[in-house]
Amino acid sequence: MILEFAQIAIRLGSESQFEAVFPAAIKVLAGSKGYLSHDLRRSVETPNRYALIVQWQTLEDHTVGFRGSPAFAEWRAHIGPFLESPPVVEHFQAVAGANI
């Protein structure tokens, strides 16, 4: 399993609109091959910054399958108008933990 961590900066003042659109956007992503789960968190210190954590079966499910599909453009159409800057995305694999 691969964990995608995306730090998303939203234009100041548009946080509630972003949060309202997010359920429709995540349905697009969740319909992709290899998607397992997601979690969206809002920063306490910087309220227009979000952490999106998505679990994928494989790295390629995200980087090739989802990003190379029409679903990626649909995802970006939902959230793009709210972005202050491109999301910073990084992928992680487990090295220690209760489920390893």
N, CA, C and O atoms as a MOPAC input file, in Angstrom:
PM7 MOZYME 1SCF
protein

 N      0.83900 1    -1.17600 1     0.00000 1
 C      0.00000 1     0.00000 1     0.00000 1
 C      0.88900 1     1.24500 1     0.00000 1
 O      1.94800 1     1.27000 1     0.62700 1
 N      0.44100 1     2.25800 1    -0.70500 1
 C      1.14100 1     3.53900 1    -0.81500 1
 C      0.26000 1     4.63700 1    -0.23800 1
 O     -0.94600 1     4.67100 1    -0.48000 1
 N      0.87000 1     5.52700 1     0.52100 1
 C      0.15200 1     6.66400 1     1.07100 1
 C      0.57700 1     7.90200 1     0.30100 1
 O      1.75700 1     8.25300 1     0.26100 1
 N     -0.38900 1     8.55200 1    -0.30400 1
 C     -0.14800 1     9.83400 1    -0.97800 1
 C     -0.45000 1    10.93800 1     0.02500 1
 O     -1.51900 1    10.95700 1     0.63600 1
 N      0.48700 1    11.84700 1     0.18900 1
 C      0.27800 1    13.00500 1     1.05500 1
 C      0.30900 1    14.24300 1     0.17800 1
 O      1.33100 1    14.54200 1    -0.44000 1
 N     -0.79500 1    14.95800 1     0.11800 1
 C     -0.87300 1    16.18400 1    -0.68400 1
 C     -1.15000 1    17.35600 1     0.24400 1
 O     -2.14500 1    17.37000 1     0.96900 1
 N     -0.25600 1    18.33900 1     0.21000 1
 C     -0.48500 1    19.57600 1     0.95100 1
 C     -1.12900 1    20.54700 1    -0.02100 1
 O     -0.55300 1    20.88100 1    -1.05600 1
 N     -2.32800 1    20.99600 1     0.32200 1
 C     -3.13500 1    21.81800 1    -0.58100 1
 C     -3.35900 1    23.19200 1     0.04200 1
 O     -3.91200 1    23.30200 1     1.13600 1
 N     -2.92900 1    24.22800 1    -0.65500 1
 C     -3.15000 1    25.60800 1    -0.21600 1
 C     -4.31100 1    26.18000 1    -1.02000 1
 O     -4.27900 1    26.20800 1    -2.25100 1
 N     -5.33200 1    26.63300 1    -0.30800 1
 C     -6.55200 1    27.17400 1    -0.90800 1
 C     -6.52400 1    28.69600 1    -0.79100 1
 O     -6.01800 1    29.24100 1     0.19000 1
 N     -7.07300 1    29.37800 1    -1.79900 1
 C     -7.15400 1    30.84300 1    -1.73400 1
 C     -7.85600 1    31.25900 1    -0.44000 1
 O     -8.90300 1    30.71700 1    -0.08300 1
 N     -7.26300 1    32.22800 1     0.25200 1
 C     -7.87300 1    32.72400 1     1.50100 1
 C     -9.31100 1    33.15500 1     1.25400 1
 O     -9.61600 1    33.81900 1     0.26300 1
 N    -10.17100 1    32.77100 1     2.15800 1
 C    -11.57400 1    33.14600 1     2.06400 1
 C    -12.43700 1    32.16800 1     1.28500 1
 O    -13.66000 1    32.30300 1     1.27500 1
 N    -11.82300 1    31.18000 1     0.63000 1
 C    -12.62600 1    30.22600 1    -0.15100 1
 C    -12.67200 1    28.84200 1     0.49300 1
 O    -13.07000 1    27.87000 1    -0.14800 1
 N    -12.26900 1    28.75500 1     1.75100 1
 C    -12.20500 1    27.46900 1     2.43500 1
 C    -13.57000 1    26.77600 1     2.48900 1
 O    -13.66000 1    25.57800 1     2.21800 1
 N    -14.61500 1    27.50000 1     2.82800 1
 C    -15.93200 1    26.85000 1     2.94100 1
 C    -16.44500 1    26.37600 1     1.58700 1
 O    -17.10300 1    25.33900 1     1.50400 1
 N    -16.15100 1    27.12600 1     0.52500 1
 C    -16.56100 1    26.68800 1    -0.81600 1
 C    -15.77700 1    25.44100 1    -1.22900 1
 O    -16.34600 1    24.51000 1    -1.79900 1
 N    -14.47300 1    25.42300 1    -0.94000 1
 C    -13.65300 1    24.24600 1    -1.23100 1
 C    -14.20900 1    23.02500 1    -0.50200 1
 O    -14.36400 1    21.95900 1    -1.09900 1
 N    -14.50600 1    23.17900 1     0.78000 1
 C    -15.02900 1    22.05900 1     1.57100 1
 C    -16.38000 1    21.60000 1     1.05500 1
 O    -16.70000 1    20.41500 1     1.15000 1
 N    -17.18100 1    22.50800 1     0.51000 1
 C    -18.49000 1    22.13700 1    -0.04200 1
 C    -18.34900 1    21.34300 1    -1.34100 1
 O    -19.16200 1    20.46300 1    -1.62300 1
 N    -17.32800 1    21.65000 1    -2.12400 1
 C    -17.09900 1    20.97400 1    -3.40800 1
 C    -16.35700 1    19.65500 1    -3.22300 1
 O    -16.47000 1    18.75900 1    -4.05900 1
 N    -15.61100 1    19.53100 1    -2.15200 1
 C    -14.74600 1    18.37700 1    -1.96600 1
 C    -15.47000 1    17.02900 1    -2.06400 1
 O    -14.93000 1    16.12000 1    -2.69500 1
 N    -16.65300 1    16.84700 1    -1.48300 1
 C    -17.31300 1    15.53700 1    -1.60100 1
 C    -17.54000 1    15.09500 1    -3.05100 1
 O    -17.39400 1    13.91200 1    -3.35800 1
 N    -17.88500 1    16.00600 1    -3.92800 1
 C    -18.06100 1    15.64900 1    -5.34800 1
 C    -16.71400 1    15.32600 1    -5.97900 1
 O    -16.60800 1    14.39500 1    -6.77800 1
 N    -15.69200 1    16.08400 1    -5.62700 1
 C    -14.35400 1    15.85200 1    -6.18200 1
 C    -13.80500 1    14.50200 1    -5.74800 1
 O    -13.23300 1    13.77300 1    -6.55800 1
 N    -13.97300 1    14.16700 1    -4.48500 1
 C    -13.38600 1    12.92500 1    -3.98100 1
 C    -14.10100 1    11.71000 1    -4.56800 1
 O    -13.49600 1    10.64400 1    -4.68400 1
 N    -15.35500 1    11.84400 1    -4.93300 1
 C    -16.05700 1    10.72900 1    -5.58500 1
 C    -15.37700 1    10.36700 1    -6.90100 1
 O    -15.31000 1     9.19100 1    -7.26100 1
 N    -14.87700 1    11.35500 1    -7.61100 1
 C    -14.16100 1    11.11600 1    -8.86600 1
 C    -12.89700 1    10.31300 1    -8.58000 1
 O    -12.63600 1     9.30600 1    -9.23800 1
 N    -12.12300 1    10.75400 1    -7.61000 1
 C    -10.88600 1    10.07500 1    -7.24300 1
 C    -11.17700 1     8.67900 1    -6.70000 1
 O    -10.47800 1     7.72500 1    -7.04100 1
 N    -12.18800 1     8.55300 1    -5.87000 1
 C    -12.51800 1     7.27500 1    -5.23000 1
 C    -12.96600 1     6.21400 1    -6.23000 1
 O    -12.91100 1     5.02100 1    -5.93100 1
 N    -13.40300 1     6.63200 1    -7.39900 1
 C    -13.80800 1     5.67600 1    -8.42300 1
 C    -12.64100 1     5.11500 1    -9.22200 1
 O    -12.84100 1     4.30700 1   -10.12900 1
 N    -11.42800 1     5.53600 1    -8.89100 1
 C    -10.24900 1     5.11600 1    -9.63700 1
 C     -9.72700 1     3.76700 1    -9.15600 1
 O     -9.82800 1     3.42700 1    -7.97700 1
 N     -9.16600 1     3.00800 1   -10.09200 1
 C     -8.56000 1     1.71900 1    -9.76300 1
 C     -7.45500 1     1.92300 1    -8.72700 1
 O     -6.63000 1     2.82700 1    -8.85800 1
 N     -7.44800 1     1.09700 1    -7.72400 1
 C     -6.40800 1     1.13400 1    -6.71100 1
 C     -6.67000 1     2.04800 1    -5.54100 1
 O     -5.92900 1     2.01700 1    -4.55800 1
 N     -7.71400 1     2.87000 1    -5.62100 1
 C     -8.05400 1     3.75600 1    -4.49300 1
 C     -8.51700 1     2.89100 1    -3.32100 1
 O     -9.30700 1     1.96400 1    -3.50100 1
 N     -8.02300 1     3.19600 1    -2.12700 1
 C     -8.43000 1     2.46400 1    -0.92700 1
 C     -9.20200 1     3.33400 1     0.05900 1
 O    -10.25200 1     2.93000 1     0.55900 1
 N     -8.67800 1     4.54200 1     0.34200 1
 C     -9.34300 1     5.42000 1     1.30900 1
 C     -8.72400 1     6.80900 1     1.23200 1
 O     -7.71500 1     7.02400 1     0.56000 1
 N     -9.35000 1     7.74100 1     1.93400 1
 C     -8.79500 1     9.09500 1     1.99700 1
 C     -9.14600 1     9.74400 1     3.32700 1
 O    -10.02700 1     9.28500 1     4.05400 1
 N     -8.43600 1    10.81700 1     3.62200 1
 C     -8.67700 1    11.61300 1     4.81200 1
 C     -8.28100 1    13.04500 1     4.46800 1
 O     -7.18200 1    13.27800 1     3.96400 1
 N     -9.15300 1    13.99200 1     4.73200 1
 C     -8.85000 1    15.40500 1     4.49100 1
 C     -8.81100 1    16.11000 1     5.83200 1
 O     -9.75000 1    16.01100 1     6.62100 1
 N     -7.72700 1    16.82000 1     6.09000 1
 C     -7.55700 1    17.56200 1     7.34200 1
 C     -7.25300 1    19.01700 1     7.03100 1
 O     -6.57500 1    19.32500 1     6.05000 1
 N     -7.76100 1    19.90800 1     7.87500 1
 C     -7.51600 1    21.34700 1     7.73700 1
 C     -6.54700 1    21.79100 1     8.82200 1
 O     -6.68900 1    21.40200 1     9.98100 1
 N     -5.56900 1    22.59800 1     8.45300 1
 C     -4.57800 1    23.08400 1     9.40800 1
 C     -5.22100 1    23.99700 1    10.44800 1
 O     -6.07000 1    24.82900 1    10.12800 1
 N     -4.80700 1    23.82500 1    11.67300 1
 C     -5.26800 1    24.69000 1    12.75800 1
 C     -4.54900 1    26.03300 1    12.67900 1
 O     -5.16300 1    27.08700 1    12.84900 1
 N     -3.23800 1    25.98500 1    12.41900 1
 C     -2.44600 1    27.20400 1    12.39500 1
 C     -2.61200 1    28.00900 1    11.10600 1
 O     -2.52600 1    29.23700 1    11.12400 1
 N     -2.84700 1    27.32700 1    10.00100 1
 C     -2.97300 1    27.98200 1     8.69300 1
 C     -4.27300 1    27.48900 1     8.05600 1
 O     -4.25500 1    26.52200 1     7.29500 1
 N     -5.39200 1    28.13500 1     8.35300 1
 C     -6.71200 1    27.60800 1     7.97400 1
 C     -6.97100 1    27.40900 1     6.48600 1
 O     -7.93000 1    26.73200 1     6.11500 1
 N     -6.13400 1    27.98400 1     5.63000 1
 C     -6.34800 1    27.75300 1     4.19800 1
 C     -5.43700 1    26.64000 1     3.66500 1
 O     -5.32300 1    26.46500 1     2.45200 1
 N     -4.79400 1    25.89300 1     4.55700 1
 C     -3.94400 1    24.77300 1     4.17600 1
 C     -4.60000 1    23.46100 1     4.61100 1
 O     -5.09100 1    23.33500 1     5.73300 1
 N     -4.59700 1    22.49700 1     3.70100 1
 C     -5.21000 1    21.19800 1     3.94400 1
 C     -4.19600 1    20.09600 1     3.68900 1
 O     -3.28000 1    20.24800 1     2.88100 1
 N     -4.37200 1    19.00000 1     4.38400 1
 C     -3.60300 1    17.78500 1     4.12700 1
 C     -4.58700 1    16.74700 1     3.60500 1
 O     -5.55600 1    16.40200 1     4.28200 1
 N     -4.33500 1    16.26100 1     2.41500 1
 C     -5.13400 1    15.18200 1     1.84900 1
 C     -4.26800 1    13.93500 1     1.84400 1
 O     -3.20800 1    13.90500 1     1.21900 1
 N     -4.72500 1    12.91200 1     2.53900 1
 C     -4.01400 1    11.64800 1     2.60000 1
 C     -4.87000 1    10.61200 1     1.88300 1
 O     -6.01700 1    10.36900 1     2.25800 1
 N     -4.29800 1    10.00700 1     0.85100 1
 C     -5.01500 1     8.99800 1     0.07100 1
 C     -4.20200 1     7.71500 1     0.10700 1
 O     -2.98900 1     7.73100 1    -0.10000 1
 N     -4.87500 1     6.61100 1     0.37000 1
 C     -4.22400 1     5.31200 1     0.32700 1
 C     -4.53100 1     4.65400 1    -1.01400 1
 O     -5.68500 1     4.55300 1    -1.43000 1
 N     -3.46600 1     4.21100 1    -1.67800 1
 C     -3.54700 1     3.53400 1    -2.97200 1
 C     -2.95600 1     2.13600 1    -2.83400 1
 O     -2.08300 1     1.89900 1    -1.99900 1
 N     -3.44000 1     1.21900 1    -3.66000 1
 C     -2.85100 1    -0.12100 1    -3.65200 1
 C     -1.40300 1    -0.07200 1    -4.11900 1
 O     -0.53300 1    -0.69900 1    -3.51300 1
 N     -1.13600 1     0.67500 1    -5.20100 1
 C      0.22500 1     0.79500 1    -5.72600 1
 C      0.50800 1     2.24500 1    -6.08900 1
 O     -0.41800 1     3.03700 1    -6.26300 1
 N      1.76700 1     2.59000 1    -6.20200 1
 C      2.16200 1     3.92800 1    -6.63200 1
 C      1.61300 1     4.21700 1    -8.02600 1
 O      1.12100 1     5.31300 1    -8.29300 1
 N      1.70300 1     3.23100 1    -8.90600 1
 C      1.25000 1     3.40300 1   -10.28600 1
 C     -0.24900 1     3.63700 1   -10.38600 1
 O     -0.70600 1     4.30200 1   -11.31600 1
 N     -1.02700 1     3.10100 1    -9.44200 1
 C     -2.47300 1     3.37100 1    -9.45100 1
 C     -2.72600 1     4.86900 1    -9.37800 1
 O     -3.67000 1     5.37400 1    -9.98700 1
 N     -1.88600 1     5.58100 1    -8.63500 1
 C     -2.03700 1     7.03100 1    -8.54000 1
 C     -1.33400 1     7.75200 1    -9.67900 1
 O     -1.95300 1     8.53300 1   -10.40200 1
 N     -0.02900 1     7.49000 1    -9.84100 1
 C      0.78700 1     8.28400 1   -10.75200 1
 C      0.50800 1     8.02200 1   -12.22500 1
 O      0.62700 1     8.93100 1   -13.04700 1
 N      0.14100 1     6.80000 1   -12.56700 1
 C     -0.13800 1     6.45000 1   -13.96200 1
 C     -1.63900 1     6.32900 1   -14.19600 1
 O     -2.19700 1     6.98600 1   -15.07500 1
 N     -2.28800 1     5.47600 1   -13.39500 1
 C     -3.71400 1     5.22300 1   -13.58300 1
 C     -4.58600 1     6.45100 1   -13.40600 1
 O     -5.28800 1     6.85400 1   -14.33400 1
 N     -4.55000 1     7.04500 1   -12.23200 1
 C     -5.40900 1     8.19800 1   -11.96500 1
 C     -4.94500 1     9.44400 1   -12.70300 1
 O     -5.73100 1    10.08900 1   -13.39600 1
 N     -3.66900 1     9.78300 1   -12.55500 1
 C     -3.17600 1    11.01800 1   -13.18000 1
 C     -3.23000 1    10.97000 1   -14.70600 1
 O     -3.31000 1    12.01100 1   -15.35800 1
 N     -3.18600 1     9.78600 1   -15.26800 1
 C     -3.24300 1     9.65300 1   -16.72000 1
 C     -4.63600 1     9.46600 1   -17.27200 1
 O     -4.81000 1     9.23800 1   -18.46900 1
 N     -5.63000 1     9.55900 1   -16.40700 1
 C     -7.00700 1     9.30200 1   -16.83200 1
 C     -7.81400 1    10.59200 1   -16.95900 1
 O     -7.41300 1    11.63100 1   -16.43500 1
 N     -8.95700 1    10.52700 1   -17.65700 1
 C     -9.85000 1    11.68400 1   -17.71500 1
 C    -10.35900 1    12.10100 1   -16.32400 1
 O    -10.74300 1    13.25300 1   -16.12200 1
 N    -10.36000 1    11.16500 1   -15.37800 1
 C    -10.82100 1    11.47800 1   -14.02100 1
 C     -9.94500 1    12.54500 1   -13.37300 1
 O    -10.43300 1    13.33600 1   -12.56600 1
 N     -8.64600 1    12.57900 1   -13.71800 1
 C     -7.75900 1    13.59000 1   -13.13300 1
 C     -8.18400 1    14.99300 1   -13.54800 1
 O     -8.19900 1    15.91000 1   -12.72700 1
 N     -8.53000 1    15.15900 1   -14.82400 1
 C     -8.99300 1    16.47400 1   -15.29300 1
 C    -10.29800 1    16.85600 1   -14.60700 1
 O    -10.51400 1    18.02300 1   -14.27900 1
 N    -11.16300 1    15.87900 1   -14.39300 1
 C    -12.43200 1    16.15500 1   -13.70500 1
 C    -12.18000 1    16.54800 1   -12.24900 1
 O    -12.80500 1    17.47600 1   -11.73500 1
 N    -11.25900 1    15.83600 1   -11.58600 1
 C    -10.85600 1    16.15600 1   -10.21300 1
 C    -10.35200 1    17.59100 1   -10.11700 1
 O    -10.76200 1    18.35200 1    -9.24100 1
 N     -9.44400 1    17.94900 1   -11.04600 1
 C     -8.87600 1    19.29400 1   -11.04400 1
 C     -9.91900 1    20.35400 1   -11.37900 1
 O     -9.82400 1    21.47900 1   -10.88900 1
 N    -10.90500 1    20.02300 1   -12.19700 1
 C    -11.96900 1    20.98200 1   -12.50400 1
 C    -12.76200 1    21.32700 1   -11.24400 1
 O    -13.22400 1    22.45800 1   -11.08800 1
 N    -12.91800 1    20.35800 1   -10.35200 1
 C    -13.63500 1    20.60300 1    -9.09300 1
 C    -12.82400 1    21.47900 1    -8.14800 1
 O    -13.33200 1    22.46400 1    -7.61200 1
 N    -11.55500 1    21.11500 1    -7.94500 1
 C    -10.77700 1    21.80500 1    -6.90500 1
 C     -9.90900 1    22.94700 1    -7.44000 1
 O     -9.52300 1    23.83800 1    -6.68300 1
 N     -9.60300 1    22.92400 1    -8.72700 1
 C     -8.70000 1    23.90500 1    -9.32700 1
 C     -9.03800 1    25.35600 1    -9.05400 1
 O     -8.13800 1    26.14400 1    -8.76200 1
 N    -10.31400 1    25.74300 1    -9.13800 1
 C    -10.64100 1    27.15000 1    -8.90900 1
 C    -10.28800 1    27.67100 1    -7.50600 1
 O    -10.23500 1    28.88100 1    -7.28900 1
 N    -10.05200 1    26.76800 1    -6.57200 1
 C     -9.77800 1    27.16900 1    -5.19700 1
 C     -8.28900 1    27.15500 1    -4.84700 1
 O     -7.89300 1    27.65600 1    -3.79500 1
 N     -7.47300 1    26.58700 1    -5.72100 1
 C     -6.05000 1    26.42300 1    -5.40900 1
 C     -5.30000 1    27.75200 1    -5.42500 1
 O     -5.42200 1    28.54300 1    -6.36000 1
 N     -4.53600 1    27.97200 1    -4.38800 1
 C     -3.64900 1    29.13800 1    -4.32100 1
 C     -2.35800 1    28.84600 1    -5.09100 1
 O     -1.76300 1    29.73600 1    -5.69800 1
 N     -1.94600 1    27.58800 1    -5.05200 1
 C     -0.73400 1    27.12700 1    -5.74200 1
 C     -0.91000 1    25.63400 1    -6.00000 1
 O     -1.79200 1    25.00100 1    -5.42000 1
 N     -0.07100 1    25.07100 1    -6.86900 1
 C     -0.18500 1    23.62500 1    -7.10600 1
 C      0.05100 1    22.84200 1    -5.81100 1
 O      0.91800 1    23.20900 1    -5.01900 1
 N     -0.70900 1    21.77400 1    -5.59200 1
 C     -0.48300 1    20.94800 1    -4.40400 1
 C      0.92600 1    20.36300 1    -4.39700 1
 O      1.49900 1    20.07600 1    -5.44800 1
 N      1.46800 1    20.19200 1    -3.20900 1
 C      2.75600 1    19.52700 1    -3.02900 1
 C      2.43500 1    18.07900 1    -2.67300 1
 O      1.84700 1    17.80500 1    -1.62600 1
 N      2.82400 1    17.15600 1    -3.54800 1
 C      2.44300 1    15.74600 1    -3.39100 1
 C      3.69300 1    14.89500 1    -3.20000 1
 O      4.70000 1    15.05900 1    -3.88800 1
 N      3.59000 1    13.98300 1    -2.24200 1
 C      4.66700 1    13.04300 1    -1.97000 1
 C      4.04200 1    11.69500 1    -1.63500 1
 O      2.92400 1    11.63700 1    -1.12300 1
 N      4.75500 1    10.62000 1    -1.92100 1
 C      4.25400 1     9.26500 1    -1.67300 1
 C      5.11100 1     8.58200 1    -0.61600 1
 O      6.32700 1     8.76800 1    -0.56900 1
 N      4.45900 1     7.78900 1     0.23100 1
 C      5.14500 1     7.11900 1     1.33600 1
 C      4.77300 1     5.64800 1     1.35500 1
 O      3.66100 1     5.26100 1     0.99400 1
 N      5.73800 1     4.83300 1     1.78900 1
 C      5.47100 1     3.41900 1     2.01800 1
 C      5.75300 1     3.10400 1     3.47700 1
 O      6.58400 1     3.75800 1     4.10800 1
 N      5.07400 1     2.12000 1     4.00700 1
 C      5.20100 1     1.77300 1     5.41800 1
 C      6.55300 1     1.11100 1     5.70000 1
 O      7.03400 1     0.28800 1     4.92200 1
 N      7.14200 1     1.48500 1     6.81500 1
 C      8.36900 1     0.84000 1     7.28100 1
 C      8.23400 1     0.32500 1     8.71400 1
 O      9.01700 1    -0.52100 1     9.14500 1
 N      7.25500 1     0.82600 1     9.44300 1
 C      7.01500 1     0.37100 1    10.80400 1
 C      5.58100 1     0.72400 1    11.16300 1
 O      5.01900 1     1.67700 1    10.62400 1
 N      4.99100 1    -0.03900 1    12.06700 1
 C      3.63500 1     0.25200 1    12.50800 1
 C      2.90900 1    -1.01400 1    12.92100 1
 O      3.41200 1    -2.12500 1    12.75200 1
 N      1.73500 1    -0.82800 1    13.45800 1
 C      0.95100 1    -1.94000 1    13.97300 1
 C      0.48700 1    -2.90700 1    12.89400 1
 O      0.31000 1    -4.09400 1    13.16900 1
 N      0.29000 1    -2.42800 1    11.68500 1
 C     -0.27100 1    -3.26900 1    10.62800 1
 C      0.76300 1    -3.79900 1     9.65000 1
 O      0.40900 1    -4.27400 1     8.57000 1
 N      2.02700 1    -3.72400 1    10.01300 1
 C      3.08400 1    -4.17900 1     9.08400 1
 C      3.52500 1    -5.57200 1     9.45000 1
 O      4.40200 1    -6.13400 1     8.79500 1

